[in-house]
Amino acid sequence: MSRRIPRLLLASFVLLLLAGQLAANLRVATYNVRNYLMTNRLVHGKPGEKSVWRQNYPKPEVEKAALRRIIARVDPDILALQEMGGAPYLKELQRDLERFDGIRYPHAVLMLGADEDRHVAVLSKVPFHKVVQHKALTHKYFGNAEVVRRGLLEVQFKTNGRAWSLFNLHLKSKWTERDDDPEASLKREGEATAVREFLKKQHPVAQGHPYLLLGDFNDTPNSKPLARILRSGNTRLCRYIYCKDVRGRIWTHYWRKGGLYSQIDYICASFGMLKLYGLPEGRWPDGHIEDSDDTLVASDHRLVWVELPF
């Protein structure tokens, strides 16, 4: 009898623990990891040392270590990545997070879009229910049909019996070869419109499907690409969750050459997702931005995250 009591107590403890995990929030993050691949780059040395231009050079180990520390510090359950290299680079990050930082992501997927170098990807502690790579989303650009270059990665989950979706997106950067499209604004707007039209058809607002659309949109909150994503005519499709760091700052990207801080990384939530928070009318949840000494060592972007009320 005396041996059975501890077992009963242990079983009760395990059940309580599992119940607590089921009731806990789900932490979802997005992070542009700045060229986690082989490319031409300016490599910064130690303080006081001159930076050196390297051709076909991997992401420096000091940047990788800082990147992993940031991820480990936030410890998201689901991590959406942008500017990831091919499959070997994603496997390296997955392996090193577990080896050096004790963060295990057993589930991983890499989007294989038209851009052969820079990809979007997802690492997750939570099993995928379904993965769909949307490679054929098209838009008109100076009379020609073009695909959304990095595609749209969709990962579907089931959490506590509720189905929901995550869409990882990396819109066109401001680099352009066309004088008639300064900062590639028209191309970025076209990509955003293609994604919006797809989401309108797949998840009409009236159906209330919970989803997140997140990633690096490469434009500011008052820009046309953001307007295209958030609404269609007078119909609001989703809202971006207001995110800030512990000091109340909202910038997510630092352009070193121009000395410019800006907000270009977002987590947008459908109204079906926002409804799960159960907040009073007119109130919306807040998100977070990681802020530490590792920030500008790891990437030119900051990690942004939100807690989902599952």
C-alpha positions in Angstrom: 0.0 0.0 0.0 2.8 2.4 0.9 4.4 1.9 -2.5 1.2 2.7 -4.4 0.6 6.1 -2.8 3.7 7.7 -4.3 2.7 6.3 -7.7 -0.8 7.8 -7.4 0.7 11.1 -6.4 3.1 11.0 -9.3 0.3 10.2 -11.7 -1.7 13.1 -10.4 1.2 15.4 -10.7 1.8 14.3 -14.4 -1.9 14.9 -15.2 -1.8 18.3 -13.6 1.3 19.1 -15.6 -0.2 18.0 -18.8 -3.3 20.0 -18.1 -1.2 23.1 -17.5 0.6 22.6 -20.8 -2.6 22.3 -22.7 -3.9 25.5 -21.1 -0.7 27.4 -21.7 -0.3 30.0 -24.4 1.4 29.1 -27.7 4.4 31.3 -28.5 4.8 32.1 -32.2 7.7 34.2 -33.6 9.0 35.5 -36.9 12.6 36.3 -37.6 14.6 37.4 -40.6 17.9 35.7 -39.9 19.9 37.8 -42.5 21.5 35.7 -45.1 21.9 32.3 -43.3 23.6 31.0 -46.5 26.7 31.4 -48.7 26.8 34.9 -50.3 29.0 38.0 -50.8 29.0 39.9 -47.6 30.8 42.5 -45.4 32.2 40.6 -42.4 32.6 42.7 -39.3 35.5 41.9 -37.0 36.1 42.7 -33.4 35.5 46.2 -32.1 38.2 48.5 -33.6 39.0 46.1 -36.5 38.2 47.0 -40.1 35.3 45.1 -41.8 36.3 43.0 -44.7 34.4 42.2 -47.9 34.1 38.4 -48.6 32.8 36.7 -51.6 30.7 33.5 -51.4 31.1 33.5 -47.6 28.9 31.8 -45.0 27.2 33.6 -42.2 29.9 34.2 -39.6 29.9 32.0 -36.5 29.7 35.0 -34.2 26.4 36.0 -35.9 25.1 32.4 -35.7 25.8 32.2 -32.0 24.1 35.5 -31.3 21.1 34.4 -33.4 20.7 31.2 -31.4 21.0 33.0 -28.1 18.1 35.3 -29.2 16.0 32.3 -30.2 16.8 30.5 -27.0 16.0 33.6 -24.9 12.5 33.9 -26.4 12.1 30.1 -26.8 9.1 30.2 -29.2 7.0 27.1 -29.8 6.8 27.9 -33.5 9.4 29.9 -35.3 8.9 31.3 -38.8 12.2 32.2 -40.6 13.1 34.4 -43.5 16.4 34.6 -45.5 17.2 31.0 -44.7 19.5 29.1 -47.1 18.8 25.7 -48.5 17.9 22.5 -46.5 21.5 22.0 -45.2 21.4 25.4 -43.5 18.1 24.8 -41.9 19.3 21.5 -40.6 22.4 23.1 -39.2 20.4 25.7 -37.3 18.0 23.0 -36.1 20.9 20.9 -34.9 22.9 23.7 -33.3 19.9 25.1 -31.4 19.6 21.7 -29.7 23.4 21.0 -29.3 24.5 24.4 -28.0 21.3 26.0 -26.6 19.1 23.1 -25.6 16.2 24.1 -27.8 14.7 21.2 -29.8 12.6 21.7 -32.8 11.7 18.3 -34.1 9.5 19.6 -36.9 10.9 21.6 -39.8 9.9 22.7 -43.3 11.6 24.8 -46.0 9.7 26.6 -48.7 11.1 26.0 -52.2 10.0 29.1 -54.2 11.3 30.8 -57.3 14.1 32.4 -55.3 16.8 29.7 -55.3 18.9 31.3 -52.6 16.7 32.9 -49.9 13.8 30.9 -48.5 11.2 31.0 -45.8 11.0 28.2 -43.3 9.3 27.0 -40.1 10.8 25.3 -37.1 8.3 23.9 -34.6 8.0 22.0 -31.3 4.4 21.4 -32.3 3.6 18.7 -34.9 2.4 20.0 -38.3 -1.1 18.9 -39.3 -0.5 19.8 -42.9 2.0 21.8 -45.0 1.2 23.5 -48.3 3.8 25.4 -50.4 2.0 28.0 -52.5 4.4 28.5 -55.4 2.1 29.8 -58.1 0.6 33.0 -56.7 0.9 35.5 -59.5 0.5 39.2 -60.1 0.8 41.6 -63.0 4.1 43.6 -63.2 4.5 46.0 -66.2 2.1 43.8 -68.2 3.8 40.5 -67.4 2.6 37.8 -65.0 5.1 37.1 -62.2 5.0 34.8 -59.3 5.5 35.8 -55.6 9.2 35.1 -55.7 9.7 33.5 -52.3 6.2 31.9 -52.3 3.8 31.6 -49.4 4.5 28.8 -46.9 1.3 27.5 -45.2 1.6 25.3 -42.1 -1.7 24.1 -40.6 -1.9 23.1 -36.9 -4.5 21.5 -34.6 -4.2 22.8 -31.0 -6.5 21.5 -28.4 -8.8 20.4 -31.1 -8.9 23.7 -32.9 -7.6 24.0 -36.5 -5.6 27.1 -37.4 -3.1 28.2 -40.0 0.2 30.0 -40.1 1.4 31.7 -43.4 5.0 32.7 -43.7 5.7 35.5 -46.2 8.8 37.5 -47.3 7.9 40.2 -49.7 10.2 41.7 -52.3 13.0 43.9 -50.9 13.6 47.5 -51.8 16.5 46.6 -54.1 15.5 47.1 -57.8 17.0 47.1 -61.3 14.2 49.3 -62.8 14.3 53.0 -62.8 10.5 53.0 -63.3 9.9 51.1 -60.1 11.9 52.9 -57.4 12.6 50.7 -54.3 10.6 47.9 -56.1 7.4 49.4 -54.6 5.1 48.2 -57.4 6.5 44.7 -57.3 6.1 44.5 -53.5 2.5 45.8 -53.8 1.8 43.2 -56.5 3.1 40.4 -54.4 1.0 41.6 -51.4 -2.1 41.8 -53.6 -1.6 38.3 -54.8 -1.3 37.0 -51.3 -4.4 38.9 -50.2 -6.5 37.6 -53.1 -5.5 34.0 -52.2 -6.4 34.5 -48.6 -9.7 36.1 -49.4 -10.7 33.0 -51.4 -9.2 30.4 -49.1 -10.4 32.0 -45.8 -13.4 34.4 -46.3 -13.8 36.7 -43.4 -17.3 35.5 -42.8 -16.0 32.0 -42.0 -13.8 33.2 -39.2 -10.9 30.9 -39.7 -8.1 31.6 -37.2 -4.8 32.3 -39.0 -1.6 34.3 -38.7 0.1 35.9 -41.7 3.6 36.9 -40.6 7.1 37.6 -41.8 9.2 40.3 -43.4 7.0 42.6 -45.5 9.8 45.0 -46.3 7.6 48.1 -45.9 6.2 50.4 -43.2 2.7 50.3 -41.7 1.4 53.2 -43.8 2.6 51.6 -47.1 0.5 50.2 -50.0 1.7 46.6 -49.5 0.4 46.7 -45.9 -2.8 48.3 -47.0 -3.3 45.5 -49.6 -2.8 42.8 -47.0 -5.0 44.3 -44.3 -8.1 45.1 -46.4 -9.9 44.7 -49.7 -12.0 47.7 -50.5 -14.1 48.4 -47.4 -13.5 44.9 -46.0 -11.0 44.4 -43.3 -9.3 41.0 -43.7 -6.9 41.0 -40.7 -5.1 43.3 -38.3 -1.4 43.5 -37.5 -0.7 43.0 -33.9 1.0 45.9 -32.3 4.5 44.8 -31.1 7.0 46.6 -29.0 10.2 45.9 -27.0 10.6 46.4 -23.2 11.4 50.0 -23.8 8.3 50.6 -25.9 10.2 50.8 -29.2 8.6 49.3 -32.3 11.4 49.2 -34.9 12.2 45.7 -36.3 14.9 46.5 -38.9 18.1 48.6 -38.8 19.7 49.7 -42.1 23.2 50.3 -41.1 24.3 52.1 -44.2 21.5 54.6 -44.1 21.3 54.8 -40.3 17.6 54.1 -40.5 15.4 52.2 -38.0 12.0 51.0 -39.3 9.1 48.6 -38.7 8.9 46.1 -41.6 8.3 42.7 -39.8 4.8 41.9 -38.8 2.4 39.4 -37.3 -1.0 39.8 -38.8 -4.0 38.0 -37.3 -7.3 37.2 -38.9 -10.4 38.2 -37.0 -11.1 34.6 -36.3 -7.8 34.4 -34.5 -8.3 37.7 -32.7 -11.7 36.4 -31.4 -9.9 33.7 -29.5 -8.4 36.3 -27.2 -11.9 37.2 -25.9 -11.0 40.9 -25.4 -13.6 43.6 -25.2 -14.8 45.3 -28.4 -12.1 47.6 -29.8 -9.2 46.1 -27.8 -6.6 44.0 -29.4 -3.7 41.9 -28.1 -0.1 43.1 -28.0 3.0 41.4 -29.2 6.7 41.6 -28.3 10.1 42.4 -29.9 13.3 40.9 -28.6 15.8 43.5 -27.5 19.3 42.5 -26.2 23.0 43.1 -26.9 22.9 40.3 -29.4 20.3 42.0 -31.6 22.5 43.8 -34.2 25.2 41.1 -34.1 22.8 38.3 -35.1 20.8 40.1 -37.9 19.6 43.4 -39.2 16.1 42.4 -38.1 14.7 41.8 -34.6 12.8 38.7 -33.6 9.0 39.5 -33.1 6.6 37.2 -31.3 3.1 36.9 -29.9 1.3 34.6 -27.5 -1.7 32.7 -28.9 -4.4 31.9 -26.3 -4.8 28.2 -26.9 
